[in-house]
Amino acid sequence: MKNNRLRIFRLTCLTITTTSLLMISIPEVTAAEMSQGEMAGIIRSSGNPCNKVLDLMDTSDNSWTVQCNSGKFVVKRDAEGQYSVEPVE
């Protein structure tokens, strides 16, 4: 009986810890922390051309305006860490 209670307690603690870790939000990333190579890779992985980033500016939390050799893009990162890329005309 005592062993069962201990197992239930440990399982409960593990569940609470795991849930708490999953609820932690992804910290914002600034342009200074994002390398130009990483940003070019994010833009290319979205299906847009970008061989070289010429300018990288923060526009808000987890949002950047990126000037590539092939055009200008707005890159955003959501709460799950997924990036979206939109060409700017």
Secondary structure, 3 states (H helix, E strand, C coil): CHHHHHHHHHHHHHHHHHHHHHHCCCCCCCCCCCCHHHHHHHHHHCCCCCCCEEEEEEEECCEEEEEECCEEEEEEECCCCCEEEEEEC
